[in-house]
Amino acid sequence: MTDLNSALNYSAKDRKEFLEAGWWNDDTPNKWVAKWAAERPDAPIAISMDQTLTYKEVEERANRFAAGLLALGFKKGDVIGFQLPNIPEILVAYLGIQAIGAVPSLMHMPYRATELEPLLNHVEAKGVVCLAASEAYNAPTTFEALKASVPSLETVIVVGGDAPSEAVSYADLIATEAVEITELPSVDDPAMICFTSGTSAAPKAVVHPYRTIMASARFGLVDMAYTPDDVILCAPAFTHAFGVMITLSAIAAGAASPMMPVYSPPALAELIKYSKATILCCGPAHVMAGKAGGLWDPEYTKTLKYIYMGGAACTPEVMHTIEESCPNGKAFQIWGMTETMMPILLPLDANFEDRKKYLGTPPIGHEVRSVDEDGNILEPGEEGELEYRGPFLFASYYLNDKANASSFTEDGWFKTGDMVIIDEGDNVAMTGRVKDIINRGGIKINPLDVETVLDERPDVLQSAVVPMPDELLGERACLFLVMAPDKTITLDEVRDFLESKNIMKAKWPERLEIVAAMPITATRKVIKGKLVEML
């Protein structure tokens, strides 16, 4: 039987410290929605090109959705899988699930049966919420078929369009009469489940209680300067930690969230313009793809005040593109992970040079440090792996002892896998990923050094350097490039360019592959493991 609380094994010391300091409190997303529904009932909470929902409308629909779930036999503690694009209905379903103390398990839209089955089984999902069938993907049929291999799965709820006879319609649930919910969730209960990278045999399920996601969302509200008048567009999917946390921070502020169901550069540009977005949260790839399409232009960006970029390393070119193209906007890097939520950001009055160089500093209550390969704590200015602890951090992966043992130090620090340099003022600068480092005959090559300079070229849309096996040296570097239309380049030309940029020869790639597109995550981060498989 599912016992998600077993993953919430915070120490008594941490609980006491976080509560006494006020970093943890009794907030929940539904309490925030109720507050704004009472104070500003007609204020928009979700905006799409098709519809706009107000705080009052979402509150009422979420309460009816919750009543419908109870009528179907769902109860507190049940896990409900959740595979929806960024559409207004996603907020109704998420809030309705949490209202009865059930736990939404967020699953990315690209996942199909092969990826979904181990995740649903790992958390013993009792139901799923999915989109109606389309030409590209018949989600209801996929999930109905999965009942044969996921014994816990009983109910498939379908949003939009017709539901198959064996499934349940979202429209019917929000037509249910609201009821008093007698068994409300505790703020120490599981609030949601996200999956991060891991094998299908041993999924890495991150279970966050209301305490951590609310603390992180309040941080976003204050440190990212959200107000009730803001329109906060998050390009990454709501089913990704980046997307859900930005949206929860927007709800905490009483702000509006534009919803983009399918990303494309034109779709993002048009939604910014249509919604008059004041804040944009995205990945560097969103910016560069928009620039390549001629869409990163004041016609679309003039309403933006702040542009926060995360999910991948941000090059100086991306920062300059934003500063030059947004007449009223400022660019910032932000850092977070599924496990840590959103803890690192610079103050909003930081100068442009610092914003190009640093992710920022951890918020109050959090600590960061850099360590070498042997776990020795490094001095300021030395490059190493970022370790982190504080009140946003998850406690442990659910039912994955191996991942827990390799991800936490004996003294309770979380090993992020990110390579950083931390200065004396706790300013964190990203330098790459531990797993991306290439070991060429004992020489450690950081791919980001090469990728950063190549991404500055106007004929290069995207670059990625990955290791390829070598009998003599162990690993050599292979460069993958996505070129601008009608552009190409040779390996010798790449090497000449790197030499002109004073990149040491040991870091030069020894193989070049030009591809039409990179394999990417939900936040448009290159999946380097897929590139290695291609080799």
Helices and strands as residue ranges (DSSP letters): G 4-7, H 12-20, H 29-39, E 44-47, E 52-54, H 55-71, E 79-83, H 89-99, E 103-106, H 113-123, E 127-131, H 139-146, E 155-159, E 168-169, H 170-173, E 190-196, E 204-209, H 210-223, E 232-234, H 241-253, E 257-258, H 265-275, E 279-282, H 284-292, H 298-301, E 306-309, H 316-325, E 330-337, E 341-345, H 352-357, E 367-371, E 383-389, H 401-407, E 414-422, E 428-433, G 434-436, E 438-440, E 443-445, H 447-454, E 460-470, E 474-483, H 491-500, G 505-507, E 511-514, H 528-534
